[in-house]
């Protein structure tokens, strides 16, 4: 009986007790990792494409790309799975009911060890009890 109680307590503390802020951070970390690993299904699960979804990406040469949101759930071949790692930091968020926006910094390291740095703005909605990305804006930054 004691073991059953401890198992139940551990289960509750690992998932059900997380705050919206913790759940959002976990989702963003999962989204970054699944993109690099090429796990299309797990990456698509992080997103809910809506009629108003937008994805803007600034390029290092000062241009920008308006990425079709469907690319997040059905990417073209060789778009994902390039390996490497990422580390998000400096999270700032506003959660209002079932809507949230988050800004954070990302440090990405490719398989050759080359680092890239971005500022990211993420738009999320809680859909059927789970946080999902519905839009984002990504901008390169230089390290000082």
Steps between C-alpha positions, in 0.01 A plus 500: 500500500785735587661443157172570319465831685858601416450411134179703488670796670792485255263485200305802622813703572657424159217622282181612656654754735678699231408863455403640161842669488678167552278325246571770240875482556486119467308536173752750359792276596325203337430701183866600469628147564258326263586741217869415531441126538265482202210355699222637275210353699622627838579841351157527337345417838648825637299705251138582424480683170219755502367727222690788664829312558814681378867413507750776425873436480756777460817408312854609573508715185209717616225327304210305642307187411129449554504124556179315416371372838423158349879448480500453879278193481590375152855614421664439167756221483843588649360812672520337846736260669828678444613412854665726749368641823328810630479678830221748579541767767367833622135393483245778535134418467149628531232240563139614484254214532547271199733740315867574553793672338858418587830659410831323551855484374625189322854376454519232232805285439524303176675165463830675416486701824410832334267712713217726386298731721141619461228698675169318476140602560253212532121517501314215672147390575371238739295266283307214660708546816845499332720793401573518126700741287292701252764746379855625540751760394875427496779758469878448493712674761870545549676410822694785657 
